[in-house]
Amino acid sequence: MPIVSVIIPTYNREKYMQKALDSVFFQTFQDFEIIVVDDGSTDNTKSILEPYIKEDRVKYIYQQNLRVSKARNNGIKNSSGKYIALLDSDDYWLDSQKLEKQVNYFENNKDVVLTSGGIIRITENGEVLSKILNPESNKDLRENMLLSCLFTPSGAMFKRELWDKIGGFNEKSDLSEDWEFFMELGKYGSFYNFQDYFVAYLQGNQNRSNFNRRANLKYNLGLIKKYKDLYPNFKKAYRVHFFYYVYSFLPFKNALLPLASKVKEVLFGNPAYKKIYK
C-alpha cells in the first residue's frame, strides 16, 4: 500500500490538469497513489488524463456533478494511503520535496494531525499576485483558527484514519467545507504549517453573486459559533466576520472596499494571523 494518497477533484479543468499531475510526479517522495475524481466534466479532461491513467499509481473515478466535498470524499473512500494529500486540479505544487517534508514531519511528530504550507497566488498568465505564509506553530494556529482558514487545501496533508473518524468533508454544503473539516481535525491533535511555499494557487474569477457571498459569510458565522469552545478568540472572530456580513449588504461595496479594510483595521487590529508579501 502507498504511504500517501493524493486526491485531485476536477471539473472542466483540461487546461490545468497536466501541470497539477506533473507537479506530483516530480516529487522526491515517490511512494504515492493519485486518485482523480472527475466531477462530471464536459470538456476534454479524460483525454488529458489517459496517458496518466496507464500508470498503476493513477486511478480515475467519474461521478455526476456532485460538487467538491463529495468528490474529495469519493476519492478518499477509494484510497489506501496512510496520509491524504489534497490538490485542486487548477493548482500545482511548487516544492518538489513537499510530500517528503510532510511525511517526515508526521512520522517524527505523532501528535500532529494536519500540515500545510505557503502559497503563491497567480493569475492565469502566471503573474504573481501575492505570497502568503500562515502561522507555523500549533499555538499560533489555534489562536487564530476562528479568524480564517489557515491551511491551504492544495497544500494540506492529514491522517486518513481521522477522515474516517470525522466522517469526511461535510457534503451538505460547499461553503467553507475545507475550513470546517480542518477545525474538526483539531479535536484530535496538533497543527503545523511549513514556512515554505508549497502551492501555486490560481486566483480565478472571484465575482461570485452577492447572494452566494452573503450565504458564505452567514455560514462562516455559524462555524465560528460551532467551534467557539475548541478555539480561542471567539468574540474577535465573530465581530470580524459579522462586519463583513453586514458590509455585504451595502451598495457599491467594491468601491468601498479600501475604506472597509481601513475600518476593519481600526476596529479589530491588523491581521497578524497571516503574513502577506506582495
C-alpha positions in Angstrom: 0.0 0.0 0.0 1.2 3.5 -0.7 2.1 5.9 2.1 0.3 8.9 0.6 -2.9 9.1 -1.4 -3.1 12.3 -3.5 -6.7 13.3 -4.1 -7.5 15.5 -7.1 -11.1 16.5 -7.7 -11.7 18.2 -11.0 -14.4 19.7 -13.1 -13.7 21.1 -16.6 -10.0 21.8 -15.9 -8.4 20.4 -19.1 -6.1 23.5 -19.3 -4.5 22.9 -15.9 -4.7 19.2 -15.2 -1.4 18.2 -16.7 0.6 20.8 -14.7 -1.1 19.6 -11.5 -0.3 15.9 -12.2 3.3 16.6 -13.3 3.9 18.5 -10.0 3.0 15.3 -8.1 5.2 13.0 -10.3 8.1 15.4 -9.8 8.1 14.9 -6.1 11.2 13.4 -4.4 8.9 11.2 -2.3 7.5 8.6 -4.7 5.5 6.2 -2.5 2.1 7.6 -3.5 -1.0 6.9 -5.5 -3.1 9.6 -7.3 -6.8 9.4 -7.4 -8.5 11.8 -9.8 -12.2 12.3 -9.3 -13.9 13.8 -12.4 -17.0 15.6 -11.1 -18.9 15.4 -14.4 -16.5 17.3 -16.7 -17.9 18.1 -20.2 -14.5 19.2 -21.7 -11.5 17.0 -22.7 -10.4 16.3 -19.2 -10.5 12.5 -19.6 -8.4 12.7 -22.8 -5.7 14.7 -21.0 -5.7 12.1 -18.2 -5.5 9.0 -20.5 -1.6 8.8 -20.6 -1.5 9.1 -16.8 -4.2 6.5 -16.2 -1.9 3.9 -17.8 0.3 4.4 -14.7 -0.6 1.8 -12.0 -0.5 4.6 -9.4 -3.2 6.7 -11.0 -6.9 5.9 -10.5 -9.7 7.7 -12.4 -13.2 8.0 -11.0 -16.0 9.6 -12.8 -19.1 10.8 -11.0 -22.0 13.1 -11.9 -21.6 16.7 -10.9 -21.9 16.3 -7.1 -19.6 19.2 -6.0 -16.2 19.2 -4.4 -17.0 17.8 -1.0 -18.5 14.6 -2.4 -15.6 14.4 -5.0 -13.0 14.6 -2.2 -14.9 12.1 -0.1 -15.3 9.7 -3.0 -11.6 9.9 -3.8 -10.5 9.3 -0.2 -13.0 6.4 0.2 -11.2 4.7 -2.7 -7.7 5.4 -1.4 -5.4 3.2 0.5 -2.7 5.6 1.8 -1.8 6.3 5.4 -1.8 10.0 4.7 -4.1 12.0 2.5 -2.7 14.9 0.4 -5.2 17.3 -1.3 -4.6 19.0 -4.6 -7.1 21.0 -6.6 -6.7 20.5 -10.4 -6.1 24.1 -11.2 -3.3 24.4 -8.7 0.1 22.8 -8.7 2.9 22.1 -6.2 6.0 24.3 -6.3 8.2 22.4 -3.9 9.5 19.1 -5.2 10.1 18.0 -1.6 6.6 18.8 -0.3 5.5 15.3 0.3 8.8 14.2 1.7 8.8 17.1 4.2 5.3 16.4 5.3 5.6 12.6 5.7 8.8 13.0 7.7 7.2 15.6 9.9 4.2 13.3 10.6 6.5 10.3 11.3 8.5 12.3 13.8 5.6 14.2 15.5 2.9 11.7 16.2 0.6 14.3 17.8 0.3 16.2 14.5 -2.9 15.7 12.6 -2.7 18.3 9.8 0.1 20.1 7.9 0.2 22.5 5.0 2.5 25.3 3.7 2.6 28.7 2.0 1.0 29.6 -1.3 1.8 31.9 -4.2 -1.3 33.4 -5.7 -1.0 33.7 -9.5 -3.1 34.8 -12.4 -3.9 32.6 -15.4 -0.9 34.2 -17.2 1.5 33.2 -14.3 1.7 36.7 -12.8 2.4 36.6 -9.1 -0.3 38.4 -7.1 1.0 37.7 -3.6 2.8 35.2 -1.5 1.2 34.0 1.7 2.7 32.3 4.7 0.3 31.5 7.5 1.4 30.9 11.2 3.7 28.0 11.8 3.1 26.7 15.4 0.2 24.9 16.8 -0.3 27.6 19.4 -0.4 30.5 16.8 -2.6 28.5 14.5 -5.2 27.7 17.2 -5.3 31.2 18.5 -6.3 32.4 15.0 -8.2 29.4 13.7 -11.6 31.1 14.0 -10.5 34.2 12.1 -9.7 32.4 8.9 -8.9 29.1 7.3 -5.1 29.0 7.8 -4.4 25.9 5.8 -4.3 25.8 2.0 -6.3 22.8 0.8 -4.0 22.1 -2.1 -1.1 22.0 0.4 -2.8 20.1 3.1 -1.9 16.6 4.3 -3.7 14.7 7.1 -4.1 11.3 8.5 -6.6 9.0 6.7 -7.7 7.4 10.0 -9.0 10.8 11.1 -11.1 11.3 8.0 -12.8 8.0 8.9 -13.4 9.2 12.5 -14.8 12.6 11.4 -16.9 11.1 8.6 -15.3 13.1 5.8 -16.0 16.5 4.4 -19.4 18.0 5.0 -21.4 17.1 1.9 -24.4 19.2 2.9 -22.6 22.4 2.0 -19.7 23.5 -0.3 -19.4 26.7 1.8 -16.1 26.7 3.8 -16.1 22.9 3.8 -12.3 22.7 4.0 -12.2 25.1 6.9 -14.9 23.1 8.8 -13.0 19.8 8.2 -9.7 21.3 9.3 -11.3 22.6 12.5 -12.7 19.1 13.2 -9.2 17.7 12.8 -8.1 20.0 15.6 -10.0 17.9 18.1 -7.5 15.0 17.6 -4.1 16.7 17.8 -1.8 19.5 16.7 -1.4 21.6 13.6 1.8 22.6 11.7 2.4 24.9 8.8 5.7 24.8 6.9 7.2 28.2 6.2 7.9 27.1 2.6 5.9 27.9 -0.5 4.2 24.6 -1.4 1.4 25.7 -3.8 0.8 27.9 -6.8 -2.8 28.9 -6.4 -4.7 30.0 -9.4 -6.7 33.1 -8.5 -9.8 32.5 -10.6 -12.8 34.7 -11.1 -13.9 36.0 -7.7 -17.1 37.7 -9.0 -19.5 35.5 -7.1 -23.0 36.8 -6.8 -23.9 38.9 -3.8 -26.3 36.1 -2.6 -23.6 33.4 -2.7 -21.0 35.6 -1.0 -23.5 36.6 1.7 -24.5 32.9 2.2 -20.9 32.0 2.6 -20.4 34.8 5.2 -23.5 33.7 7.1 -22.3 30.1 7.1 -19.0 31.2 8.5 -20.7 32.9 11.4 -22.3 29.5 12.2 -19.0 27.7 12.0 -17.4 30.2 14.4 -20.2 29.5 16.9 -19.9 25.8 16.4 -16.2 25.7 17.3 -16.0 28.5 19.9 -15.3 26.1 22.7 -12.4 24.4 20.8 -10.5 27.5 19.7 -9.9 30.9 21.4 -10.8 34.5 20.4 -14.4 33.7 19.6 -15.6 37.3 20.2 -13.0 38.9 18.0 -13.5 36.4 15.2 -17.3 36.8 15.3 -17.0 40.6 15.2 -14.7 40.4 12.2 -17.0 38.0 10.2 -20.1 39.8 11.3 -18.6 43.1 10.0 -18.1 41.5 6.6 -21.5 40.0 6.6 -23.1 43.4 7.2 -20.8 45.0 4.7 -22.0 42.5 2.0 -25.4 44.3 2.1 -24.0 47.7 1.2 -24.4 49.2 -2.3 -21.2 49.9 -4.2 -19.3 47.6 -1.9 -16.4 47.1 -4.3 -15.8 50.8 -4.5 -15.9 51.0 -0.7 -13.5 48.0 -0.2 -10.4 50.1 0.7 -12.4 52.1 3.2 -13.9 48.9 4.6 -10.4 47.4 5.1 -9.3 50.5 6.9 -12.3 50.5 9.2 -11.7 46.8 9.9 -8.1 47.5 10.8 -9.1 50.3 13.2 -11.8 48.3 14.8 -10.1 44.9 15.1 -6.4 45.5 14.5 -4.0 44.2 11.9 -4.4 40.6 10.6 -1.3 39.3 12.4 -2.5 35.8 11.8 -1.5 36.0 8.1 1.8 37.3 6.6 1.3 38.5 3.1 4.2 39.6 0.8 3.4 41.2 -2.5 
